[in-house]
Amino acid sequence: MSNFYGKKHEKEDINQDGIVDEKDARFIEKNFLKIGETAKKNAKPQEKLGKKGLEDILRALGLEPKK
């Protein structure tokens, strides 16, 4: 998402409003670490991408993580 923030990118634009923006980031934040009903039984959510967690990514986008 961070690579396309502020740009038009259909795949990363979660709410399909034409641009990857804070609304998309907040949707991810709200649902972070949740496991969907169709996930495999032993599925584990991925907490980090490399060494970066959600808070790191949000701050890199200029957003303050919500608690």
MIDOSE-759985 format. One line per 2 residues: number of its first residue (from 1); their letters; for each residue x, y, z negated of N, C-alpha, C. Coordinates in nm, 3 decimals. Layout:
# MIDOSE-759985
NUM> a> X Y Z X Y Z X Y Z  ...
# end
This chain:
# MIDOSE-759985
1> ms> 0.080 -0.118 0.000 0.000 0.000 0.000 0.086 0.126 0.000  0.193 0.127 -0.077 0.273 0.249 -0.088 0.334 0.291 0.046
3> nf> 0.360 0.196 0.134 0.416 0.230 0.265 0.317 0.304 0.353  0.189 0.289 0.324 0.084 0.348 0.408 0.005 0.457 0.336
5> yg> 0.046 0.493 0.216 -0.026 0.594 0.137 -0.031 0.727 0.212  -0.149 0.782 0.224 -0.168 0.908 0.294 -0.181 0.893 0.444
7> kk> -0.184 0.769 0.491 -0.190 0.743 0.635 -0.312 0.658 0.669  -0.344 0.655 0.797 -0.450 0.569 0.844 -0.391 0.430 0.866
9> he> -0.447 0.331 0.797 -0.403 0.193 0.813 -0.517 0.102 0.768  -0.586 0.048 0.864 -0.709 -0.027 0.839 -0.692 -0.141 0.738
11> ke> -0.585 -0.216 0.748 -0.565 -0.332 0.660 -0.547 -0.291 0.513  -0.479 -0.182 0.489 -0.452 -0.137 0.352 -0.560 -0.044 0.297
13> di> -0.648 0.005 0.382 -0.754 0.098 0.342 -0.871 0.019 0.283  -0.868 -0.004 0.155 -0.963 -0.094 0.088 -1.107 -0.047 0.105
15> nq> -1.132 0.082 0.086 -1.270 0.129 0.096 -1.310 0.172 0.237  -1.219 0.153 0.333 -1.246 0.177 0.474 -1.299 0.319 0.501
17> dg> -1.239 0.419 0.433 -1.279 0.558 0.459 -1.187 0.627 0.558  -1.094 0.552 0.614 -1.009 0.606 0.719 -0.867 0.640 0.677
19> iv> -0.838 0.637 0.545 -0.704 0.671 0.499 -0.673 0.595 0.370  -0.549 0.556 0.355 -0.504 0.491 0.231 -0.474 0.603 0.133
21> de> -0.551 0.608 0.024 -0.539 0.720 -0.069 -0.559 0.676 -0.214  -0.578 0.775 -0.300 -0.593 0.747 -0.444 -0.712 0.656 -0.472
23> kd> -0.818 0.669 -0.397 -0.935 0.583 -0.419 -0.897 0.436 -0.404  -0.816 0.406 -0.305 -0.771 0.269 -0.283 -0.679 0.224 -0.397
25> ar> -0.588 0.314 -0.438 -0.495 0.282 -0.547 -0.570 0.256 -0.677  -0.672 0.336 -0.704 -0.749 0.318 -0.829 -0.832 0.190 -0.826
27> fi> -0.876 0.148 -0.709 -0.947 0.020 -0.697 -0.853 -0.094 -0.735  -0.732 -0.087 -0.684 -0.631 -0.189 -0.717 -0.603 -0.187 -0.867
29> ek> -0.585 -0.066 -0.922 -0.556 -0.052 -1.064 -0.669 -0.114 -1.149  -0.792 -0.085 -1.112 -0.908 -0.135 -1.187 -0.916 -0.288 -1.185
31> nf> -0.877 -0.347 -1.075 -0.890 -0.492 -1.059 -0.760 -0.568 -1.077  -0.656 -0.498 -1.118 -0.523 -0.559 -1.132 -0.526 -0.675 -1.230
33> lk> -0.468 -0.785 -1.190 -0.453 -0.909 -1.266 -0.583 -0.987 -1.285  -0.689 -0.946 -1.218 -0.813 -1.024 -1.223 -0.804 -1.137 -1.120
35> ig> -0.868 -1.246 -1.152 -0.868 -1.363 -1.063 -1.010 -1.380 -1.009  -1.022 -1.384 -0.878 -1.151 -1.397 -0.814 -1.211 -1.536 -0.827
37> et> -1.339 -1.544 -0.806 -1.412 -1.669 -0.818 -1.365 -1.776 -0.720  -1.313 -1.734 -0.604 -1.272 -1.830 -0.502 -1.125 -1.869 -0.512
39> ak> -1.056 -1.819 -0.615 -0.914 -1.853 -0.632 -0.899 -1.998 -0.677  -0.785 -2.055 -0.645 -0.758 -2.191 -0.689 -0.759 -2.198 -0.841
41> kn> -0.789 -2.314 -0.894 -0.809 -2.333 -1.038 -0.689 -2.286 -1.122  -0.568 -2.313 -1.078 -0.448 -2.279 -1.155 -0.382 -2.150 -1.106
43> ak> -0.456 -2.066 -1.035 -0.399 -1.943 -0.980 -0.355 -1.849 -1.092  -0.239 -1.787 -1.071 -0.189 -1.688 -1.166 -0.169 -1.557 -1.090
45> pq> -0.217 -1.447 -1.147 -0.197 -1.319 -1.079 -0.050 -1.278 -1.082  -0.008 -1.207 -0.979 0.131 -1.162 -0.968 0.142 -1.026 -1.036
47> ek> 0.219 -1.019 -1.145 0.231 -0.896 -1.223 0.326 -0.794 -1.162  0.426 -0.840 -1.090 0.526 -0.750 -1.034 0.556 -0.787 -0.889
49> lg> 0.601 -0.687 -0.816 0.649 -0.706 -0.680 0.797 -0.672 -0.687  0.879 -0.775 -0.688 1.022 -0.755 -0.716 1.034 -0.715 -0.862
51> kk> 1.095 -0.600 -0.887 1.109 -0.552 -1.024 1.005 -0.446 -1.059  0.916 -0.414 -0.966 0.819 -0.307 -0.988 0.682 -0.362 -1.025
53> gl> 0.625 -0.300 -1.129 0.489 -0.331 -1.171 0.394 -0.224 -1.119  0.268 -0.238 -1.152 0.165 -0.145 -1.104 0.196 -0.001 -1.147
55> ed> 0.236 0.018 -1.272 0.265 0.154 -1.320 0.377 0.219 -1.239  0.480 0.143 -1.207 0.591 0.195 -1.126 0.542 0.240 -0.988
57> il> 0.459 0.159 -0.928 0.409 0.189 -0.794 0.318 0.312 -0.796  0.229 0.320 -0.895 0.141 0.436 -0.905 0.222 0.564 -0.925
59> ra> 0.320 0.559 -1.012 0.402 0.679 -1.036 0.481 0.719 -0.912  0.526 0.622 -0.835 0.598 0.652 -0.710 0.507 0.723 -0.611
61> lg> 0.377 0.701 -0.622 0.278 0.766 -0.536 0.236 0.902 -0.592  0.287 0.936 -0.710 0.251 1.063 -0.772 0.124 1.055 -0.856
63> le> 0.085 0.932 -0.892 -0.037 0.911 -0.972 0.000 0.868 -1.113  -0.074 0.916 -1.208 -0.054 0.876 -1.347 -0.141 0.755 -1.375
65> pk> -0.082 0.645 -1.423 -0.163 0.526 -1.453 -0.269 0.557 -1.557  -0.388 0.502 -1.537 -0.496 0.516 -1.635 -0.486 0.399 -1.732
67> k> -0.519 0.424 -1.852 -0.512 0.318 -1.956 -0.644 0.251 -1.973
# end
